[in-house]
Amino acid sequence: MFQKIKDWFKQRHMDRMQKRLTKYMQKREQRRHLMEREILIYLRRKKEKSPLNPHQCLELAKHQFADELKTERMQVVRDRSNKSIKVILKKSA
């Protein structure tokens, strides 16, 4: 009897933790998407003033958004297929 109750509470706790983790990861992915959009808009405006090659774009994005990327544990990388900029999530420690 007590074991059933104990198991029920344990399962309930695990379900709640899983739900919280899922919600957290969704929000983190949403922040990543917004950061990527912000960086691409910024780079597009910079390119209008002067032409930049993909490497310059990457370095400029890393430098300009360094603080935000660090606090959100994200990283800017170059997408090889279309030579665009992508923001990826760093793995949690």
C-alpha positions as CSV (number, residue, x, y, z in Angstrom):
1,M,0.0,0.0,0.0
2,F,2.6,2.5,1.1
3,Q,4.9,1.4,-1.8
4,K,2.1,2.3,-4.3
5,I,1.7,5.7,-2.8
6,K,5.4,6.2,-2.8
7,D,5.7,5.2,-6.5
8,W,2.8,7.4,-7.4
9,F,4.5,10.5,-5.8
10,K,7.8,9.6,-7.4
11,Q,6.2,9.3,-10.9
12,R,4.3,12.6,-10.3
13,H,7.6,14.3,-9.4
14,M,9.3,12.9,-12.5
15,D,6.5,14.0,-14.8
16,R,6.6,17.5,-13.3
17,M,10.4,17.7,-13.7
18,Q,10.1,16.5,-17.3
19,K,7.5,19.1,-18.1
20,R,9.6,21.9,-16.6
21,L,12.6,20.7,-18.6
22,T,10.6,20.6,-21.8
23,K,9.3,24.1,-21.2
24,Y,12.8,25.4,-20.4
25,M,14.2,23.9,-23.6
26,Q,11.4,25.4,-25.7
27,K,12.0,28.9,-24.3
28,R,15.7,28.5,-24.8
29,E,15.2,27.5,-28.5
30,Q,12.9,30.5,-28.9
31,R,15.6,32.8,-27.5
32,R,18.1,31.2,-29.9
33,H,15.8,31.8,-32.8
34,L,15.3,35.5,-31.9
35,M,19.0,36.0,-31.4
36,E,19.7,34.5,-34.8
37,R,17.1,36.8,-36.4
38,E,18.6,39.9,-34.6
39,I,22.1,39.0,-35.8
40,L,21.0,38.4,-39.4
41,I,19.2,41.8,-39.5
42,Y,22.2,43.5,-38.0
43,L,24.5,42.0,-40.6
44,R,22.2,42.8,-43.5
45,R,22.3,46.5,-42.5
46,K,26.1,46.4,-42.2
47,K,26.3,44.7,-45.7
48,E,24.3,47.5,-47.2
49,K,26.9,50.0,-46.1
50,S,29.9,48.0,-47.2
51,P,30.4,44.5,-48.6
52,L,31.5,41.8,-46.2
53,N,32.8,38.3,-46.8
54,P,31.4,35.4,-44.7
55,H,34.4,35.3,-42.4
56,Q,34.0,39.0,-41.6
57,C,30.3,38.6,-41.0
58,L,31.0,35.8,-38.5
59,E,33.7,37.8,-36.6
60,L,31.5,40.9,-36.5
61,A,28.6,38.9,-35.2
62,K,30.7,37.3,-32.5
63,H,32.2,40.6,-31.4
64,Q,29.0,42.6,-31.5
65,F,26.8,40.1,-29.7
66,A,29.4,38.6,-27.3
67,D,27.7,39.5,-24.1
68,E,24.2,38.3,-25.1
69,L,25.7,35.1,-26.5
70,K,27.6,34.4,-23.4
71,T,24.7,34.9,-21.0
72,E,22.4,32.8,-23.1
73,R,25.1,30.1,-23.6
74,M,24.9,30.3,-27.4
75,Q,27.5,30.3,-30.2
76,V,27.6,31.8,-33.6
77,V,28.8,29.5,-36.4
78,R,28.9,29.7,-40.2
79,D,26.5,27.4,-42.1
80,R,28.6,25.7,-44.7
81,S,25.7,25.0,-47.1
82,N,24.7,28.5,-47.9
83,K,27.5,30.5,-46.2
84,S,25.0,32.0,-43.8
85,I,25.3,32.6,-40.0
86,K,23.6,30.3,-37.5
87,V,23.3,30.5,-33.8
88,I,23.5,27.2,-31.9
89,L,22.9,26.3,-28.3
90,K,25.9,25.2,-26.3
91,K,25.5,22.1,-24.3
92,S,24.6,22.6,-20.6
93,A,27.3,21.5,-18.2
